[in-house]
Amino acid sequence: MQSSISLPRPIPRTALAQAVLLLLYGASAHAQTPPTAETMLTPVTIRSGAEQENAITPVTGFVAKRALSATKTDTPLLETPQAISVVTRDQMEAQGVQTLRQATAYTAGAVSNYFDSRVDSFSARGGTVTQYQDGLLRIYGTYNTSRPDPYTLERVEFLRGPTSVLYGQGSVGGVLNLTSKRPQADTLREVQVQVGNNARKQIAADLTGALDQEGQWLYRLVAVGRDSGSQLDHVDDDRLVLMPSLTWKPNAATSLTLQALHQKDKSGSLIGFFPWQGTQLPSQYGQIPRNTFISEPGWDAYDTTNNSWGYLFSHQFNSDWTVRQNLRRTVSEVDYRTIYTSFTANAATGRPARPVFNSDNRTVYRDASWQINGGRMLLVDTQIEGKLHTSSGTEHTVLAGLDVQRNQTSQSSWRSVTAAFDVYNPVYGNFRPPTASQLMRQPNVEQRQWGLYAQDQIKWERWTATLGLRHDSAQTDTEGRPAAAIDDKAWSKRAGVTYQMDGGWAPYVGYSESFQPLGGVDVYGTPYKPQRGQQWEAGVKWQPPGQGISAYAALYQLREKNRKTTDPSNPLNSLQLGEVKVNGFEAEMQASLASRWDMTLAYALTDAKISRSNAGDQGQSVASVPKHTASAWLSHRFASEGRGGWVVGAGLRYTGSQWSGTSAISTPSATLADAMAAYDAGDWRVAFNVINLTDKVHITQCLARGDCFYGQARTYTLTSTYRF
């Protein structure tokens, strides 16, 4: 497969041609007459005052007041007619976040049911959550890339509900947008050393500042090196990350940031797909030990290489009009080798197609799998933003954009069934690994999408209305399978209004839509239609003036149509009569008070039901969706003002029980505790963080197909950071 991607259609070529023209324009702007005082765009620098905050710069404390994800413009949260949360760098540092899953652990309604080395997956409001980074899609395909390192992130924004009007195809769950660390004008440098249980040893560095006296060239280098085990025997958690970036600001109106990432991970199978018995249900020999490694030492692997490069470009023509373009190219490779509890049926012995013990109640058969997965992504998003003023006092922030994607996945694979394996007394070495010649190449899958979108944010006195419209065209082709080709087109709409009251209160109401192509055809050769989602949401946000508090409460109702359901006249076919209806309530508060108290409170009620189906499950709950989730975190700094002195904190996370899709088993509720203690001495900071303080053995999910999953065991780290 070629390492470069030719442009698919005239529209993508236009987008990349625009990229060249924009860069040339930015370069020529340096030679032109500098903007006047009226048209100058204030340079981005780090200040302690809240008035300097924007949607990409560092935030002191837990409370951010502005975000990009909900509108693709730098917009106050109070003016956004949709629920959105921001997890700041300071919050991630205080809570000792090691994975993206942990970054959202104290966010209302965000559910991550898998403790996994392969991917950080999320759901919310009864649907999946799509991941973006710096406004561009981060993942396409399955098990073909690496997980992000939280140390490389400045913030995480979680926008709930349908978001297709700005982002194109996606489910009703929402968008998780990761903001990368970017070069800063002020010199900030730190080196971090971390040790922990499971033989964890990590060193990291974050260096940024100006390269010249004029501040036209800014740099940043983020690096992470880790050598670690995991809570499972024989599974590593090693990582190498190099993330350089360079910003060129020839004048106050133009900015070009070049970004690159090189990441190599070495890990393995954290999930064994253990049967119900021995995990959630009783077993003759007790519960399967949580650290049991069911694969084969020395062969098992989830090794990833991820390389990406791109840029973030912005140019302000005058005080009213700005053009932006973001581009990223990603190439990833994964060597995935695993052995797990078998799902292979055996008619001769009566063995079902699900994980079960053999007749001795202690051994299981295992499925072995080897995949070489690849991913190629090319993403471009071009926007123009304008600010218009009318004689009636109405202000418009208009946005028009074109985003283009071309993504390709590849796979070579091998599968087999191995001999019986005793999960209570593992004996390794009886497995004969396959050779590379046994790998079978699978058809490549290529997806192309372009979307045109327009948005108007209208401000009049205390009212703000947000209107959006988008048209998408998405094509997916499977190599050698013309019948599986997909060509979907869709319009998406969004409308909302907020009213800003005295005291920092802002009630709002909004409507939004989503579409998600399913791919494939039914037995009659008819392509499946995309799933379509619709949501109504009403709520209130609160940010009292002069206080470090941001809170919201929201009620919503959404429907997602065209879900597949069983064809009663043909068990080999699926019909698109399936529909899910979700009613929910969410409330969340983040606070940083007088630089001494930091806290988060969150609660979500998610009532997700199957409203239409032919599978006999109409009226039942949607599987793997907890009805209740809640969390609380509180930390206190023992210092009179600012940084310095001791900090202690603790948190509780509650996940309610979940319907598994069968009455034979359910996923139980779980309450977990976290804690931290740190000493900050200005240049030095030493922190001790513990996840799952009581080392509770908990089941995160049981599925109707026959397997259950363990959650994260107690994990502690001691981190020493030196800033200079």
C-alpha positions in Angstrom: 0.0 0.0 0.0 1.3 3.4 -0.9 2.3 5.7 1.9 0.8 8.8 0.2 -2.8 9.4 -0.7 -3.9 11.0 -4.0 -6.8 13.3 -3.7 -10.2 11.7 -4.4 -12.4 14.2 -6.1 -12.5 17.9 -7.2 -13.7 19.1 -3.8 -10.7 17.7 -1.9 -8.3 19.1 -4.5 -10.0 22.4 -4.0 -9.5 22.2 -0.2 -5.8 21.4 -0.5 -5.3 24.1 -3.1 -6.8 26.5 -0.5 -4.3 25.2 2.0 -1.4 26.3 -0.3 -3.0 29.6 -1.1 -3.6 30.3 2.6 0.0 29.6 3.5 1.3 31.8 0.7 -1.0 34.5 1.8 0.2 34.2 5.4 3.8 34.4 4.3 3.2 37.5 2.1 1.3 39.2 5.0 4.7 39.5 6.8 5.9 41.8 4.0 2.8 43.9 4.0 2.1 47.0 6.1 1.4 45.9 9.6 -2.3 46.1 10.7 -3.4 49.3 12.3 -4.3 49.5 15.9 -7.9 49.0 15.1 -7.2 45.7 13.2 -4.5 44.3 15.5 -5.2 40.8 16.9 -3.9 40.6 20.4 -1.1 38.0 20.7 -1.9 35.0 22.8 0.1 34.9 26.0 -0.4 33.3 29.4 -1.8 35.7 32.0 -3.3 35.2 35.4 -6.3 37.3 34.7 -9.5 35.7 33.6 -9.9 38.3 30.9 -7.1 36.8 28.9 -8.6 33.3 28.7 -9.5 31.9 25.3 -10.5 28.4 24.2 -7.0 27.0 23.6 -4.7 28.6 26.2 -3.9 27.2 29.6 -6.4 27.7 32.4 -5.5 28.1 36.1 -7.7 25.8 38.2 -10.6 23.5 37.2 -12.9 26.1 35.7 -12.8 27.1 32.0 -15.2 29.8 30.7 -14.8 29.3 27.0 -14.7 26.4 24.5 -14.3 25.7 20.8 -16.0 22.4 20.3 -19.6 23.4 20.4 -19.4 26.1 17.7 -15.9 25.9 16.2 -15.6 29.5 17.4 -14.1 30.9 20.6 -17.4 31.1 22.5 -18.3 31.5 26.2 -19.9 28.4 27.7 -22.9 30.6 28.8 -23.7 31.3 25.2 -23.6 27.6 24.0 -27.1 26.0 23.8 -25.8 22.5 24.4 -24.2 20.8 27.4 -20.4 20.9 27.3 -17.7 20.2 29.8 -14.0 21.2 29.9 -11.4 19.2 31.8 -8.4 21.5 32.3 -4.7 20.7 32.5 -4.8 21.5 36.2 -7.6 19.1 36.9 -5.8 16.3 35.0 -2.7 17.0 37.1 -4.5 17.1 40.4 -6.3 13.8 39.7 -3.2 12.0 38.5 -4.7 11.2 35.1 -2.7 8.5 33.2 -5.2 7.6 30.5 -7.9 9.4 28.5 -10.5 7.3 30.4 -9.4 8.8 33.6 -9.6 12.3 32.2 -13.4 12.0 31.9 -13.9 10.0 35.1 -15.5 13.0 36.9 -17.5 14.2 33.9 -21.3 13.9 33.9 -22.6 11.1 31.7 -19.3 10.0 30.2 -19.1 6.2 30.5 -16.0 4.1 29.6 -16.7 0.4 30.3 -13.5 -1.2 29.2 -10.2 -1.2 31.0 -8.3 -1.8 27.8 -4.9 -1.4 26.2 -6.2 -1.1 22.7 -8.5 2.0 22.8 -10.1 4.5 25.1 -13.8 4.1 24.2 -16.7 6.2 25.5 -20.4 6.3 25.5 -23.0 8.9 26.6 -26.7 9.5 26.3 -27.1 5.9 25.0 -24.7 6.3 22.0 -21.1 6.2 21.2 -18.8 9.2 21.5 -16.6 10.3 18.6 -13.1 11.4 19.3 -11.5 14.5 17.7 -8.1 16.2 18.3 -7.7 19.9 17.5 -11.0 19.8 15.7 -10.1 16.9 13.4 -11.2 13.3 13.6 -8.7 11.2 15.7 -9.8 7.6 15.0 -11.1 5.8 12.0 -11.3 2.0 11.9 -10.8 -0.6 14.6 -7.6 -1.4 16.5 -5.3 0.4 14.1 -3.9 3.2 16.2 -2.6 4.1 19.7 -4.3 5.7 22.7 -3.4 9.4 23.3 -1.2 10.3 26.2 -2.8 12.9 28.6 0.5 14.6 29.2 0.4 15.9 25.6 -3.0 17.6 26.2 -3.9 21.1 27.3 -7.6 20.3 27.8 -10.4 17.9 27.0 -13.8 19.2 25.8 -16.8 16.9 26.0 -19.8 18.1 23.9 -22.9 16.0 24.5 -25.6 14.9 22.1 -25.8 14.9 18.2 -23.1 17.1 16.6 -23.3 16.4 12.9 -23.9 20.0 12.0 -20.3 20.8 12.6 -18.5 17.4 12.5 -20.4 15.2 10.0 -21.0 11.5 10.6 -21.3 10.4 14.2 -23.6 8.9 16.8 -25.9 10.7 19.3 -23.4 10.3 22.2 -21.4 13.5 21.3 -17.8 14.5 20.6 -14.7 14.3 22.8 -12.3 17.0 21.4 -8.7 16.9 22.7 -6.7 20.1 22.6 -3.0 19.5 22.1 -0.4 21.5 24.0 0.8 24.3 21.8 3.8 26.7 21.8 3.5 29.6 24.3 5.2 33.0 24.3 6.2 32.7 28.0 9.1 30.4 28.8 7.7 27.4 30.6 9.8 24.3 31.2 9.4 21.2 33.3 10.9 17.7 33.7 8.8 15.0 35.4 9.9 11.7 36.9 7.2 9.2 37.9 7.3 5.8 39.6 4.4 3.5 40.6 3.2 0.0 41.2 3.4 -2.6 38.4 7.1 -1.5 38.1 6.1 1.8 36.4 9.0 4.1 35.6 8.3 7.2 33.5 10.1 10.4 32.5 8.5 13.3 30.7 9.4 16.8 29.7 7.5 19.8 28.5 9.5 22.8 27.1 8.0 25.9 25.5 8.9 29.5 24.9 10.1 32.0 22.2 13.0 31.4 19.9 13.6 35.1 19.1 13.4 38.4 20.9 10.4 39.5 18.8 8.4 36.5 19.7 7.7 35.6 16.1 8.9 32.1 16.5 7.6 29.9 19.4 8.4 26.3 20.1 7.2 23.4 22.2 8.5 20.0 22.8 6.6 17.4 24.7 8.2 14.0 25.4 7.2 10.9 27.3 9.2 7.7 27.9 7.8 4.9 30.0 8.8 1.4 31.0 6.0 -0.3 32.9 4.1 -3.5 33.6 0.4 -3.6 34.2 -2.1 -5.2 36.5 -2.0 -8.4 34.4 0.9 -10.8 34.5 3.1 -10.7 31.3 1.5 -7.5 29.9 3.7 -4.4 29.5 2.6 -0.7 29.3 5.6 0.8 27.6 5.5 4.1 25.6 7.6 6.6 23.7 6.1 9.9 22.7 7.8 12.9 20.9 5.5 15.8 20.1 7.3 18.9 18.7 5.4 22.0 17.5 6.5 25.3 16.1 4.5 28.5 15.8 5.3 31.3 13.3 3.6 34.7 14.0 5.0 37.1 11.5 2.5 39.7 12.8 -0.4 40.0 15.2 -2.9 38.9 12.5 -1.2 35.7 11.2 -0.4 32.5 13.0 0.9 29.2 11.6 1.5 26.3 14.0 3.3 23.1 12.7 2.6 20.0 14.6 4.1 16.5 14.6 3.7 13.4 16.7 5.7 10.2 16.9 4.4 7.5 19.3 5.4 3.9 19.9 3.5 1.7 22.4 4.2 -1.8 23.5 1.5 -3.5 25.4 -0.7 -6.6 25.3 -4.1 -8.2 26.2 -5.6 -6.6 29.2 -9.0 -8.2 28.4 -9.5 -12.0 28.7 -13.2 -12.1 27.7 -13.7 -14.4 30.7 -17.1 -16.3 31.0 -19.9 -15.2 33.3 -19.1 -18.0 35.7 -16.0 -17.1 37.6 -16.4 -13.4 37.2 -19.9 -12.2 38.0 -21.6 -15.5 38.6 -20.3 -18.1 41.1 -17.9 -20.8 40.1 -16.9 -24.1 41.8 -13.3 -22.9 42.1 -14.0 -19.3 43.0 -13.6 -16.0 41.1 -11.0 -16.0 38.3 -8.0 -13.9 39.6 -8.1 -10.4 38.2 -4.4 -10.6 37.2 -4.9 -13.8 35.1 -3.2 -13.6 31.8 -5.0 -15.9 29.4 -2.8 -15.3 26.3 0.7 -16.5 25.6 3.8 -14.8 27.1 6.4 -13.7 24.5 3.9 -13.8 21.6 1.0 -11.7 22.8 1.2 -8.1 21.8 -0.6 -4.9 21.1 2.3 -2.8 19.6 1.5 0.4 17.9 3.4 3.0 15.8 1.6 6.3 15.2 3.1 9.2 13.1 1.3 12.3 12.3 2.0 15.8 11.0 -0.1 18.8 10.2 -0.7 22.5 10.9 -3.1 25.0 12.4 -3.3 28.2 10.3 -5.1 31.4 11.1 -5.2 34.8 9.5 -7.2 37.9 10.4 -7.9 40.1 7.4 -9.3 42.9 9.6 -11.2 43.2 12.9 -14.2 41.4 11.5 -13.0 38.6 9.2 -10.7 35.6 10.0 -9.8 32.6 7.9 -8.6 29.3 9.5 -7.4 26.0 8.2 -6.4 22.8 10.1 -4.8 19.9 8.4 -3.4 16.6 9.7 -2.0 13.5 8.1 -1.7 10.3 10.2 -0.1 7.0 9.4 -0.5 4.2 12.0 0.4 0.5 12.2 -0.6 -2.1 14.8 0.8 -5.6 15.5 -2.1 -7.2 17.5 -1.6 -10.7 18.8 -4.0 -12.2 21.3 -5.5 -15.3 22.8 -8.7 -15.2 24.7 -11.7 -17.3 25.9 -13.2 -19.0 22.9 -16.3 -17.8 21.1 -16.1 -20.8 18.6 -19.0 -23.3 18.7 -18.5 -27.0 18.5 -21.6 -28.9 17.5 -20.0 -32.3 18.2 -19.5 -31.5 21.9 -22.5 -29.1 22.2 -20.2 -26.2 23.0 -22.1 -22.9 22.4 -20.6 -19.9 20.6 -19.8 -18.0 23.7 -17.2 -18.2 26.6 -17.9 -21.1 28.9 -16.0 -23.5 31.1 -15.4 -27.0 30.0 -16.9 -29.9 32.0 -14.1 -29.6 34.6 -15.3 -26.1 35.5 -11.8 -24.7 35.4 -10.5 -24.9 31.9 -11.6 -23.0 28.8 -10.8 -23.3 25.1 -9.1 -20.3 23.6 -9.3 -18.4 20.3 -6.0 -17.1 18.9 -5.9 -14.1 16.7 -3.1 -12.2 14.9 -3.8 -9.0 13.0 -1.6 -6.5 11.3 -3.7 -3.4 11.1 -3.0 -0.1 9.3 -4.6 3.3 9.1 -4.1 6.3 6.8 -6.0 9.5 7.5 -5.9 12.9 5.6 -8.1 15.6 7.2 -8.6 19.2 6.2 -11.0 21.7 7.7 -11.2 25.3 6.2 -13.3 28.0 7.9 -14.0 31.6 7.5 -15.5 33.6 10.4 -17.0 37.0 10.2 -18.4 39.5 12.7 -21.3 41.6 11.5 -23.1 44.5 13.2 -26.5 45.8 12.3 -28.1 49.2 13.0 -30.6 47.5 15.4 -27.7 46.5 17.7 -27.7 42.8 16.7 -24.3 41.2 16.4 -23.7 38.2 14.1 -20.7 35.8 14.3 -21.0 33.9 11.1 -19.0 30.8 10.2 -18.8 28.9 6.9 -16.6 25.9 6.4 -15.6 22.9 4.3 -14.1 19.8 5.8 -12.7 16.9 3.8 -11.6 13.5 4.9 -9.9 10.5 3.2 -9.3 7.5 5.4 -8.1 4.0 4.6 -7.8 0.9 6.7 -5.9 -2.3 6.0 -5.6 -5.7 7.7 -3.9 -9.0 7.4 -5.2 -11.6 9.8 -5.0 -15.2 11.1 -7.3 -17.1 13.5 -7.3 -20.5 15.2 -8.6 -22.4 18.2 -6.1 -23.7 20.8 -6.1 -26.4 23.4 -7.8 -26.3 26.8 -6.3 -23.8 29.3 -6.7 -23.7 33.1 -7.5 -20.2 34.2 -6.9 -21.1 37.9 -3.5 -22.6 37.3 -2.1 -21.2 34.0 0.5 -23.2 32.2 2.1 -21.6 29.1 4.2 -22.9 26.3 1.7 -25.3 24.6 0.8 -22.9 21.8 2.6 -23.0 18.5 2.7 -19.4 17.0 1.8 -18.9 13.4 4.3 -17.7 10.8 3.9 -14.5 8.8 3.0 -16.6 5.7 -0.2 -17.7 7.4 -1.5 -14.2 7.5 -4.4 -13.6 5.0 -4.7 -10.1 3.5 -8.2 -8.6 3.9 -9.7 -6.1 1.5 -8.8 -2.5 2.2 -11.6 -0.1 3.1 -11.5 3.5 2.0 -13.8 6.3 3.2 -14.1 9.7 1.6 -16.2 12.5 3.1 -16.8 16.1 2.5 -19.1 18.5 4.4 -20.2 22.1 3.9 -21.4 23.8 7.0 -22.7 27.3 7.9 -23.5 28.8 11.3 -24.7 32.1 12.6 -24.5 33.1 16.3 -26.8 36.0 16.8 -26.5 38.3 19.8 -29.2 40.8 20.7 -29.2 42.4 24.1 -29.2 39.4 26.5 -30.3 36.8 23.9 -28.0 34.6 21.9 -29.3 32.4 19.1 -27.2 29.7 17.3 -28.3 28.4 13.9 -26.5 25.8 11.9 -26.9 23.8 8.7 -24.6 21.2 7.0 -24.6 19.0 4.0 -22.4 15.8 4.0 -21.4 13.4 1.3 -19.8 10.2 2.4 -18.6 7.3 0.3 -17.1 4.0 1.5 -15.5 1.4 -0.8 -14.3 -2.1 0.1 -11.6 -3.4 -2.2 -13.0 -6.0 -4.6 -16.5 -5.8 -3.2 -18.5 -3.3 -5.3 -21.8 -4.5 -3.8 -20.6 -3.2 -0.4 -20.1 0.4 -1.7 -21.8 3.1 0.2 -22.8 6.5 -1.0 -24.6 8.5 1.7 -25.7 12.1 1.6 -27.4 13.9 4.5 -28.5 17.3 5.7 -28.0 18.1 9.4 -29.6 21.0 11.3 -29.1 22.7 14.7 -30.9 25.6 16.4 -30.7 26.9 19.9 -31.2 30.0 22.0 -29.8 31.2 25.4 -30.7 34.1 27.7 -28.2 35.6 30.0 -29.7 36.7 33.3 -28.3 38.6 36.3 -26.1 36.6 38.6 -24.5 34.6 35.8 -27.5 32.4 35.0 -28.2 31.4 31.4 -31.2 29.2 30.6 -31.1 27.7 27.1 -33.0 25.4 24.8 -31.6 23.6 21.7 -32.3 21.1 18.9 -29.6 19.1 17.1 -29.2 16.2 14.7 -26.8 13.4 13.8 -26.2 10.9 11.0 -24.0 7.8 11.0 -23.5 5.6 8.0 -23.8 1.9 8.8 -22.3 0.3 5.7 -23.2 -3.0 4.1 -26.3 -4.3 2.4 -29.2 -6.6 3.4 -29.7 -10.0 1.9 -31.5 -8.4 -1.0 -28.6 -6.2 -1.9 -30.2 -3.0 -0.6 -27.7 -0.7 1.2 -28.5 0.2 4.7 -29.5 3.8 5.4 -27.5 5.9 7.9 -28.7 6.0 11.5 -30.3 9.4 12.2 -30.5 11.1 15.6 -32.6 14.0 16.8 -32.3 15.7 20.2 -34.2 18.4 22.1 -32.4 19.8 25.1 -33.3 22.4 27.7 -31.1 23.5 30.6 -29.5 26.3 32.6 -25.9 27.3 33.0 -24.4 29.2 35.9 -21.2 31.2 36.1 -21.5 33.8 38.9 -19.4 36.9 38.1 -16.0 37.1 39.8 -16.2 33.5 41.1 -14.5 30.4 39.9 -17.6 28.4 39.4 -19.1 26.8 36.3 -22.2 24.7 36.4 -25.0 23.4 34.3 -28.2 21.2 34.5 -29.9 19.8 31.5 -33.0 17.8 30.5 -33.0 16.1 27.1 -34.9 13.7 24.9 -33.3 12.1 21.8 -34.2 9.4 19.3 -31.9 7.5 17.1 -33.6 5.8 14.1 -32.6 3.2 11.5 -30.9 0.9 14.0 -30.7 -2.7 12.7 -33.2 -5.2 14.0 -33.9 -8.8 13.2 -36.0 -9.7 10.2 -38.8 -12.0 11.5 -39.1 -13.6 8.0 -35.4 -14.2 7.5 -33.0 -14.7 10.4 -30.0 -14.0 8.1 -31.3 -10.5 7.3 -31.7 -7.3 9.3 -34.3 -4.6 8.9 -33.9 -1.0 9.8 -36.9 -0.7 12.0 -34.8 -0.3 15.2 -35.2 2.9 17.2 -33.8 4.0 20.5 -35.4 6.7 22.7 -33.4 8.3 25.5 -34.7 10.6 28.2 -32.1 12.0 30.5 -31.0 14.6 33.1 -27.5 15.8 33.8 -26.0 18.2 36.3 -22.4 19.2 36.8 -20.4 21.8 38.7 -16.7 22.6 38.6 -15.2 25.1 41.0 -11.9 26.7 42.0 -12.5 28.9 45.0 -10.0 31.5 46.3 -7.1 29.3 44.9 -7.6 26.9 47.8 -10.5 24.7 47.0 -11.0 22.7 43.8 -14.1 20.6 43.3 -16.3 18.8 40.8 -19.8 17.4 41.2 -21.6 15.4 38.5 -24.7 13.3 38.1 -26.4 11.8 35.1 -29.7 9.9 34.7 -29.9 8.1 31.4 -33.1 6.3 30.6 -32.4 4.6 27.3 -35.1 2.3 25.9 -35.6 0.3 22.7 -38.7 1.9 21.2 -38.9 -0.1 18.0 -37.6 -3.6 17.2 -38.5 -6.9 15.7 -36.1 -8.8 18.1 -38.6 -9.1 20.9 -36.8 -6.5 23.0 -39.0 -3.5 22.4 -39.4 -1.6 25.6 -36.3 -3.0 27.2 -33.3 -0.9 28.3 -30.4 -0.4 25.9 -27.6 -2.8 26.9 -24.5 -1.5 28.7 -26.1 1.9 29.5 -26.1 2.6 33.3 -29.2 4.5 34.4 -27.4 6.4 37.1 -23.8 7.7 37.3 -22.4 10.2 39.8 -19.0 11.5 41.0 -17.5 14.0 43.4 -14.0 15.4 43.8 -12.7 17.8 46.4 -9.1 19.0 47.0 -7.8 21.6 49.3 -4.6 23.6 49.1 -3.0 24.5 52.5 -1.5 27.8 51.4 -2.6 31.4 51.9 -2.5 32.3 48.2 -1.5 30.8 44.8 0.7 27.8 44.5 2.7 26.4 47.3 2.3 24.1 50.3 0.4 20.9 50.8 -2.6 19.8 48.7 -4.8 16.9 49.6 -7.8 15.6 47.7 -10.2 12.7 47.3 -13.0 11.6 45.0 -15.8 9.1 44.6 -17.1 7.6 41.4 -20.4 5.7 41.1 -21.6 3.7 38.1 -25.1 2.1 38.4 -26.1 -1.3 37.3 -26.5 -2.1 33.6 -28.8 -4.2 31.6 -26.6 -6.8 29.7 -29.2 -7.6 27.0 -30.3 -10.8 28.7 -32.1 -11.6 32.0 -29.4 -14.3 32.7 -27.0 -11.7 34.0 -26.5 -8.0 34.7 -23.6 -5.7 35.4 -23.6 -4.7 39.1 -23.1 -1.1 40.3 -19.8 0.0 41.7 -18.5 2.8 43.8 -14.7 3.6 43.6 -12.6 6.0 45.6 -9.5 8.0 44.5 -7.1 10.1 46.5 -4.1 12.4 46.2 -1.5 14.3 48.3 1.0 16.7 46.9 3.5 19.2 48.1 4.2 22.2 45.9 7.3 24.2 46.6 7.3 26.6 43.6 9.8 25.1 41.3 9.2 21.6 42.7 6.0 19.6 42.9 5.8 16.1 44.4 2.4 14.3 44.2 1.1 10.9 45.2 -2.0 9.7 43.5 -4.1 6.6 44.0 -6.8 5.2 41.6 -9.3 2.8 43.2 -8.0 3.4 46.7 -9.6 0.4 48.3 -8.5 -2.0 45.5 -12.1 -3.0 44.9 -12.5 -5.9 42.5 -15.3 -4.7 40.2 -17.0 -5.8 37.0 -17.3 -2.9 34.5 -19.5 -4.8 32.0 -21.2 -8.1 31.3 -22.5 -8.8 27.8 -25.3 -11.1 26.5 -22.8 -12.8 24.3 -21.3 -14.5 27.4 -18.3 -12.5 28.7 -17.5 -10.1 31.5 -14.7 -7.6 32.1 -12.7 -6.5 35.1 -12.1 -2.9 36.0 -8.8 -1.2 37.0 -7.1 -2.4 40.1 -5.5 -0.1 42.7 -2.9 2.0 40.8 -0.6 4.4 42.5 2.0 6.8 41.3 4.6 9.1 42.8 5.4 12.0 40.5 8.1 14.6 41.0 8.1 17.6 38.7 10.7 20.3 38.4 9.9 23.6 36.7 12.7 25.9 35.5 
